[in-house]
Amino acid sequence: RSADSVTLAPPGGVTSRQGVFGLYWPGGRGVIGAVTSANKSTVTRRLMGPVPGLRSANHARTDIWVYPSPAAVHEKYRTVMIPGQLGIMPAWFVHGALRTWVIQVHGYKSNRREGIRVMPTLSHLGFPILDITYRNDADAPPSEDHLYHLGGTEWADLESAVRYALARGATGFVLYGYSMGGN
């Protein structure tokens, strides 16, 4: 590790892929960016921000989960509560100037953190963003059977989010689904 980079081994997977990713180690986390060098046994990547507690001997892992909350990307956001068929479902809301809202729907057994990495781009374009939870998520009401139905029942929770947005002035929508959220 240097002041602005980290060397990871072995190369492959997320370690070598271009993009921005999370870096996690016991007791800490950081964000890694561009690959600056690579060879057969290691990959060196740029560090994007502070990495308190990261030492040369740490066992670390990379992950597509870059940010723990919208606050990590300096977005002004708030948690809102959406009334749904089974109860109240929390969502993250980022204000935007447009009347077309982006509603983000995470994938199977995932959570709304999946949508954080695109929030800065969507916000820069002026879209209000509603990053929702749905039934059986850890912080949302469970269904009677406690099972995901691959969109077969979860659509009702997305519909509740659309109603919420309409009541607050939305006139159009971009549905931004990840994996099962695209169903």
C-alpha positions in Angstrom: 0.0 0.0 0.0 1.1 3.5 -0.7 -0.5 6.9 0.0 -2.7 6.7 -3.1 -2.7 3.1 -4.3 -3.1 -0.5 -3.1 -1.7 -3.7 -4.6 -4.0 -6.7 -4.6 -3.4 -10.4 -5.3 -4.3 -12.5 -7.1 -5.5 -10.7 -10.2 -8.8 -11.6 -11.7 -12.5 -10.9 -11.2 -13.4 -7.6 -9.6 -9.7 -7.1 -8.6 -8.7 -6.6 -12.3 -11.9 -5.2 -13.8 -12.0 -1.5 -14.7 -14.4 0.6 -12.6 -15.0 1.7 -9.1 -15.4 -1.0 -6.4 -15.5 -1.4 -2.6 -12.5 -2.7 -0.7 -13.3 -4.3 2.6 -10.9 -5.6 5.4 -11.5 -6.5 9.0 -12.5 -3.3 10.7 -12.5 -1.0 7.6 -13.6 -0.2 4.1 -12.5 2.0 1.3 -13.1 2.6 -2.4 -10.7 1.6 -5.2 -10.6 3.1 -8.7 -8.5 2.7 -11.9 -6.0 -0.1 -12.4 -2.6 1.6 -12.6 -0.5 -1.5 -13.2 -0.8 -5.3 -13.3 1.3 -8.3 -13.8 0.8 -12.1 -13.5 0.6 -12.0 -9.7 -0.8 -8.6 -8.6 -2.9 -5.6 -9.6 -2.3 -2.1 -8.4 -5.3 0.2 -8.1 -5.8 3.9 -7.2 -7.3 4.5 -3.8 -10.3 6.9 -3.8 -10.3 8.5 -0.4 -9.1 7.6 3.0 -8.5 4.0 4.1 -7.9 4.2 7.9 -6.6 0.9 9.3 -5.6 -0.6 5.9 -2.2 -2.3 6.4 0.0 -4.2 4.0 -0.8 -7.6 5.6 -4.6 -7.1 5.7 -6.7 -9.7 4.1 -9.1 -7.6 2.0 -11.8 -8.4 -0.5 -13.2 -6.4 -3.4 -16.9 -6.0 -4.0 -19.4 -4.3 -6.3 -21.0 -2.8 -3.1 -19.1 0.4 -3.2 -21.0 2.7 -0.8 -22.8 2.0 2.5 -25.4 4.8 2.0 -26.1 7.7 -0.4 -24.3 10.0 2.1 -21.0 8.4 0.9 -21.5 9.9 -2.6 -22.3 13.3 -1.1 -25.9 13.1 -2.2 -28.4 15.1 -0.3 -30.9 12.4 0.4 -33.5 11.5 3.0 -35.3 8.3 4.0 -39.0 8.3 3.1 -41.7 5.9 4.1 -43.9 4.5 1.3 -47.3 3.0 2.3 -47.6 -0.4 0.6 -50.0 -3.3 0.5 -48.2 -5.0 3.4 -47.2 -2.0 5.4 -44.6 0.8 5.4 -41.5 0.4 3.1 -38.5 2.7 3.5 -36.9 4.2 0.5 -34.1 6.7 -0.2 -35.1 9.9 -1.9 -32.8 12.2 -3.7 -34.4 15.5 -4.9 -34.1 16.5 -8.5 -35.4 19.4 -10.7 -37.2 17.2 -13.3 -40.8 15.9 -13.0 -39.7 12.5 -14.4 -38.6 10.4 -11.5 -36.2 7.4 -11.5 -37.4 4.6 -9.4 -34.6 2.1 -8.6 -35.5 -1.5 -7.8 -32.8 -3.8 -6.5 -32.3 -7.4 -7.4 -33.0 -10.8 -5.8 -31.8 -11.1 -2.2 -30.0 -7.7 -2.6 -30.9 -4.3 -1.2 -31.2 -0.7 -2.2 -27.5 -0.1 -1.7 -27.3 -1.6 -5.2 -28.5 1.7 -6.7 -26.1 4.1 -4.9 -23.3 3.9 -7.5 -25.5 5.5 -10.2 -27.1 8.2 -8.0 -24.5 10.9 -8.8 -25.0 10.5 -12.5 -28.8 10.5 -12.3 -28.8 13.4 -9.9 -26.5 15.4 -12.2 -29.0 14.9 -15.0 -31.7 16.4 -12.7 -33.8 13.3 -12.0 -35.5 12.9 -8.6 -34.5 9.4 -7.4 -36.5 7.0 -5.3 -34.5 3.9 -4.4 -37.1 1.5 -2.9 -37.3 -1.6 -0.7 -40.0 -4.2 -1.3 -41.6 -7.0 0.6 -39.3 -9.5 2.4 -36.4 -7.0 2.4 -34.7 -6.8 5.8 -36.2 -3.4 6.6 -39.6 -3.9 4.8 -42.7 -5.9 5.8 -42.6 -9.6 5.1 -45.1 -11.4 3.0 -47.2 -14.2 4.6 -45.0 -16.9 3.1 -41.7 -14.9 3.6 -40.7 -15.8 0.0 -39.6 -13.7 -3.0 -41.8 -14.3 -6.0 -39.4 -13.0 -8.7 -41.6 -10.0 -9.4 -44.9 -11.9 -9.2 -46.0 -10.1 -6.0 -43.3 -7.5 -5.6 -44.7 -5.5 -8.5 -47.4 -4.2 -6.1 -44.6 -2.6 -4.0 -43.2 -0.9 -7.1 -46.8 0.3 -7.9 -47.0 1.8 -4.4 -43.7 3.7 -5.0 -45.2 5.1 -8.3 -48.3 6.2 -6.4 -46.1 7.9 -3.8 -44.2 9.7 -6.5 -47.3 10.8 -8.4 -48.7 12.3 -5.2 -45.6 14.4 -5.0 -45.7 15.8 -8.5 -44.1 13.1 -10.7 -45.4 13.1 -14.3 -43.2 10.5 -15.8 -41.0 7.6 -14.7 -37.8 5.8 -15.6 -37.7 2.3 -13.9 -34.2 1.4 -13.2 -34.1 -2.3 -12.3 -31.2 -4.5 -11.3 -31.5 -8.3 -12.0 -34.9 -9.4 -10.5 -35.7 -5.7 -10.1 -35.9 -5.5 -13.9 -38.8 -8.0 -13.8 
